[in-house]
Amino acid sequence: MSRAETTAMLSKLVEKRLKNRVSYWASEVNFDLGTPRNRRIDYIGFKPFTPGYVLEPSSVELGTFSCYEIKSCMADFKSGHGLTFYGDENYLVTTPELADELRVSHQIPRDIDQVLVPTAKGDKLRCLYDVSYGDKRNSYRRRPASEMLYAMIEANGKRTN
């Protein structure tokens, strides 16, 4: 499978996962656009905090942002693009072979919760490595929910300037 085909297959699986787990999601989400610190995240999902399925004033700020970065091969991983993890939960999505290579060479990125790979059937993603150490109390997010949501809207919205 080519690099482009692998990326497309992994992207389709991330989209399937997001559609089943979050309320809103966007792809190719930019932060700090027009600055030297410009970063793009492949996919971000958002699920508002709704205790008892009730929206409250704090539902947005206490919601959960999930960031997914896709890497199809080592060249993609080392390209210098991506590997931006701004979410409460962060996932690296790759092939089992690359995941193993990253683990053995101690290159699994910091600030992620899990390395996800396709199942043997290729119908969904599964956790190959959980590097969160079971501590779900800590969030990696350092940006306000308003900035995260605005970036998601800009990614999938259209400007009429």
C-alpha positions as CSV (number, residue, x, y, z in Angstrom):
1,M,0.0,0.0,0.0
2,S,1.4,3.5,-0.9
3,R,1.9,6.2,1.6
4,A,-1.1,8.1,0.2
5,E,-3.3,5.0,0.4
6,T,-2.2,4.2,3.9
7,T,-3.0,7.8,5.0
8,A,-6.4,7.7,3.3
9,M,-7.2,4.4,5.0
10,L,-6.1,5.6,8.5
11,S,-8.1,8.9,7.9
12,K,-11.2,7.0,7.1
13,L,-10.9,5.0,10.3
14,V,-10.3,8.2,12.4
15,E,-13.4,9.7,10.9
16,K,-15.4,6.6,11.7
17,R,-14.2,6.7,15.3
18,L,-15.0,10.4,15.7
19,K,-18.5,10.0,14.3
20,N,-19.2,7.4,17.0
21,R,-17.6,9.1,19.9
22,V,-17.9,12.9,19.7
23,S,-20.5,15.6,19.0
24,Y,-18.4,17.7,16.7
25,W,-15.2,17.1,14.7
26,A,-13.0,18.8,12.1
27,S,-10.0,17.9,10.0
28,E,-6.9,19.8,9.1
29,V,-7.3,22.3,12.0
30,N,-4.8,25.2,12.1
31,F,-3.5,27.1,15.1
32,D,-1.5,30.3,15.1
33,L,-2.1,30.7,11.3
34,G,0.1,33.4,9.7
35,T,2.8,33.1,12.4
36,P,6.0,31.2,12.6
37,R,4.3,28.9,15.2
38,N,1.6,27.8,12.8
39,R,0.6,24.2,13.6
40,R,-2.0,21.9,12.0
41,I,-3.7,19.0,13.6
42,D,-5.1,16.2,11.4
43,Y,-8.4,15.7,13.3
44,I,-9.9,17.3,16.4
45,G,-13.1,16.0,18.1
46,F,-15.1,17.8,20.7
47,K,-17.6,16.3,23.2
48,P,-19.3,18.8,25.6
49,F,-19.5,18.1,29.3
50,T,-23.1,17.1,29.9
51,P,-23.7,15.5,33.3
52,G,-27.1,13.9,33.2
53,Y,-27.3,14.8,29.5
54,V,-28.0,18.5,30.5
55,L,-26.2,21.4,28.9
56,E,-24.9,23.8,31.5
57,P,-22.9,27.0,31.2
58,S,-19.7,25.1,31.9
59,S,-20.5,22.4,29.3
60,V,-18.1,23.9,26.7
61,E,-15.1,24.8,28.8
62,L,-15.3,21.5,30.6
63,G,-15.8,19.5,27.4
64,T,-13.2,17.1,26.0
65,F,-11.1,17.8,22.9
66,S,-9.5,14.8,21.3
67,C,-6.6,15.3,18.9
68,Y,-5.5,12.7,16.3
69,E,-2.3,12.8,14.3
70,I,-1.9,10.3,11.4
71,K,1.5,9.0,10.4
72,S,1.7,6.5,7.6
73,C,5.4,5.7,7.6
74,M,8.7,6.7,9.3
75,A,9.4,9.4,6.6
76,D,6.0,10.9,7.4
77,F,6.7,10.7,11.1
78,K,10.1,12.5,10.7
79,S,8.9,15.0,8.2
80,G,8.5,17.8,10.7
81,H,4.8,18.2,9.9
82,G,2.2,17.3,12.5
83,L,2.8,15.7,15.8
84,T,0.8,18.6,17.4
85,F,-1.1,17.5,20.4
86,Y,-3.3,20.3,22.0
87,G,-6.2,18.2,23.2
88,D,-7.4,16.8,26.5
89,E,-6.9,13.4,24.9
90,N,-4.2,12.9,22.2
91,Y,-3.8,10.0,19.8
92,L,-1.1,8.9,17.3
93,V,-2.7,6.9,14.5
94,T,-0.4,4.7,12.5
95,T,0.3,1.2,11.2
96,P,1.2,-1.6,13.6
97,E,4.6,-1.9,12.0
98,L,5.4,1.8,12.5
99,A,4.0,1.8,16.0
100,D,6.3,-1.1,16.9
101,E,9.3,0.6,15.3
102,L,8.6,3.8,17.3
103,R,8.2,1.9,20.6
104,V,11.5,-0.1,20.1
105,S,13.4,3.1,19.2
106,H,11.8,5.1,22.1
107,Q,10.3,7.6,19.7
108,I,6.6,7.5,20.8
109,P,5.8,11.2,21.3
110,R,5.1,12.7,24.7
111,D,1.7,14.2,25.6
112,I,-0.3,11.4,24.0
113,D,-2.6,8.9,25.6
114,Q,-2.6,6.1,23.1
115,V,-1.1,4.8,19.9
116,L,-4.0,3.6,17.7
117,V,-3.7,1.1,14.8
118,P,-6.2,-0.6,12.6
119,T,-7.7,-3.9,13.7
120,A,-6.7,-7.1,11.7
121,K,-9.9,-6.7,9.7
122,G,-9.1,-3.1,9.1
123,D,-12.6,-2.0,10.1
124,K,-11.8,0.2,13.1
125,L,-9.0,1.5,15.3
126,R,-7.7,-0.3,18.4
127,C,-5.2,0.8,21.1
128,L,-1.8,-0.9,20.6
129,Y,0.0,1.1,23.2
130,D,-1.5,3.0,26.1
131,V,1.0,5.5,27.4
132,S,-1.3,7.5,29.6
133,Y,-0.5,5.3,32.5
134,G,-4.2,5.2,33.4
135,D,-4.1,8.8,34.7
136,K,-7.1,10.4,33.1
137,R,-7.2,13.3,35.5
138,N,-4.5,15.2,33.6
139,S,-5.3,17.1,30.5
140,Y,-2.8,18.1,27.9
141,R,-4.9,21.1,26.8
142,R,-3.4,24.5,27.3
143,R,-5.6,26.5,25.0
144,P,-9.1,27.7,25.9
145,A,-12.2,25.9,24.5
146,S,-13.2,29.0,22.6
147,E,-9.9,29.0,20.6
148,M,-10.1,25.3,20.0
149,L,-13.7,25.5,18.8
150,Y,-13.0,28.6,16.6
151,A,-10.1,26.8,14.9
152,M,-12.4,23.8,14.3
153,I,-15.1,26.1,12.7
154,E,-12.5,27.8,10.6
155,A,-11.2,24.4,9.3
156,N,-14.5,23.2,8.1
157,G,-16.3,26.5,7.5
158,K,-16.2,28.9,4.6
159,R,-15.2,32.6,4.8
160,T,-17.1,35.1,2.8
161,N,-14.6,38.0,2.7
